[in-house]
Each structure stands twice: as C-alpha cells, then as structure tokens.
Amino acid sequence: MRCLRHILDITWQDKVTNNNVLGRARITSMYAMLKQRRIRWLGHVGRTDDGRIPKDLLYGELMQGKRPTGKPQLGKRDLKAMDVDFASWETLVADRSAWRQSVQRGLSKFEE
C-alpha cells in the first residue's frame, strides 16, 4: 500500500482509505487476489495426473501427516465465495477456458 500511495502521490496527511487507494489504482482488493490465486491453484492441481503429491494432499489421500482426511475446507470456502459449484468443480476444471470464465465471474461477484 505504501508503494501504491507513493506512485499515486497520496500522502498520509490526505487521509485516504486503503480501499480508495486500490480503487484509484484499479486493483482488486487483497482478499480477492488471494482468493483468485487459491482458486487458480485448485484448478491447476485438479488438472494434474492422479498420484501426484499436490493432488494427493488436496484430496487427503496421504495417510501420514497432521491434516485430517478429506478435501481441505479452505478450497471449499473459496469455491463457495466465488459461486463455483463444489459438486461439479472437477469437471469444470477439465475445460480451462470455462474454468477461467467461471473464476472471473466469481471474482467480479466477490468484489461487488
């Protein structure tokens, strides 16, 4: 935020909120960026071959470790926030263009 304020020539004395700074810079909020990155990662891992370690961790197929068995709740929460159907996200991931469109739609809804 400090760099954006410097680029936009906003001093601390102007008392401009962080949301207004992001709006002036035409940048999405940090929460939306994080959700977008996590959703993109879910799509990437969902398209990988079975037996790969990231996919096994995502689905909780590894028996050792501290995580409970099952899909991580973080992905579930992000999919719900982006209005992506949790039951059919795996079939949607297979088609990259449809996945990207649904992520963009969900991101715009989340920003509103």
C-alpha positions as CSV (number, residue, x, y, z in Angstrom):
1,M,0.0,0.0,0.0
2,R,2.9,2.3,0.7
3,C,4.2,1.9,-2.8
4,L,0.8,2.5,-4.3
5,R,0.4,5.6,-2.3
6,H,3.8,6.9,-3.4
7,I,3.0,6.1,-7.1
8,L,-0.4,7.9,-6.9
9,D,1.2,10.8,-4.9
10,I,-1.0,10.3,-1.9
11,T,0.5,11.4,1.4
12,W,-0.5,10.1,4.8
13,Q,-1.9,13.6,5.6
14,D,-4.5,13.2,2.8
15,K,-6.3,10.6,5.0
16,V,-7.3,8.3,2.0
17,T,-8.5,4.8,2.9
18,N,-6.8,1.7,1.5
19,N,-10.0,0.8,-0.4
20,N,-9.9,4.2,-2.1
21,V,-6.2,3.8,-3.0
22,L,-6.9,0.4,-4.5
23,G,-9.9,1.9,-6.4
24,R,-7.7,4.7,-7.8
25,A,-5.1,2.2,-8.9
26,R,-7.8,0.0,-10.4
27,I,-6.5,-3.0,-8.4
28,T,-8.7,-5.6,-6.8
29,S,-8.7,-6.0,-3.0
30,M,-6.0,-8.2,-1.4
31,Y,-8.7,-10.6,-0.3
32,A,-9.9,-11.0,-3.8
33,M,-6.4,-11.5,-5.1
34,L,-5.7,-14.2,-2.5
35,K,-9.0,-16.0,-3.4
36,Q,-8.2,-15.8,-7.1
37,R,-4.7,-17.3,-6.6
38,R,-6.1,-20.1,-4.4
39,I,-8.8,-20.9,-6.9
40,R,-6.3,-20.9,-9.8
41,W,-4.1,-23.3,-7.8
42,L,-7.1,-25.6,-7.2
43,G,-7.7,-25.6,-10.9
44,H,-4.1,-26.4,-11.7
45,V,-3.9,-29.2,-9.1
46,G,-7.3,-30.5,-10.3
47,R,-5.9,-31.0,-13.8
48,T,-2.8,-32.8,-12.7
49,D,-2.4,-36.6,-13.0
50,D,-3.6,-38.9,-10.2
51,G,-0.8,-39.9,-7.9
52,R,1.0,-36.5,-7.8
53,I,1.8,-35.3,-4.3
54,P,-0.1,-32.0,-4.5
55,K,-3.3,-33.7,-5.8
56,D,-2.9,-36.4,-3.1
57,L,-2.6,-33.7,-0.4
58,L,-5.6,-31.8,-1.8
59,Y,-7.8,-34.9,-1.7
60,G,-6.3,-36.1,1.6
61,E,-5.2,-39.5,0.3
62,L,-1.9,-39.5,2.2
63,M,-2.3,-41.4,5.4
64,Q,0.6,-39.7,7.3
65,G,0.7,-36.2,8.4
66,K,-1.4,-33.9,10.6
67,R,-4.2,-33.0,8.2
68,P,-7.5,-34.8,8.6
69,T,-8.7,-37.0,5.7
70,G,-10.8,-35.3,3.1
71,K,-10.8,-32.2,1.0
72,P,-9.5,-29.1,2.7
73,Q,-12.1,-26.7,3.9
74,L,-10.2,-23.7,2.5
75,G,-10.8,-24.7,-1.1
76,K,-14.5,-25.3,-0.3
77,R,-14.8,-21.9,1.3
78,D,-13.1,-20.2,-1.7
79,L,-15.2,-22.1,-4.2
80,K,-18.4,-21.1,-2.4
81,A,-17.3,-17.4,-2.2
82,M,-16.7,-17.4,-5.9
83,D,-20.1,-19.0,-6.7
84,V,-18.5,-22.1,-8.2
85,D,-20.5,-25.3,-7.6
86,F,-18.5,-27.6,-5.3
87,A,-20.0,-30.8,-6.6
88,S,-19.0,-30.2,-10.2
89,W,-15.8,-28.2,-9.9
90,E,-13.7,-31.2,-11.0
91,T,-15.5,-31.4,-14.4
92,L,-15.3,-27.7,-14.8
93,V,-11.6,-27.7,-14.2
94,A,-11.0,-30.0,-17.1
95,D,-12.1,-27.3,-19.5
96,R,-9.6,-24.5,-18.9
97,S,-11.5,-21.7,-20.7
98,A,-14.7,-22.5,-18.9
99,W,-12.8,-22.6,-15.6
100,R,-11.2,-19.2,-16.3
101,Q,-14.6,-17.7,-17.2
102,S,-16.2,-19.0,-14.0
103,V,-13.3,-17.8,-11.9
104,Q,-13.6,-14.3,-13.5
105,R,-17.3,-14.2,-12.9
106,G,-16.9,-15.3,-9.4
107,L,-14.2,-12.8,-8.7
108,S,-16.3,-9.9,-10.1
109,K,-19.3,-11.0,-7.9
110,F,-16.9,-11.3,-4.9
111,E,-15.6,-7.8,-5.5
112,E,-19.2,-6.4,-5.6
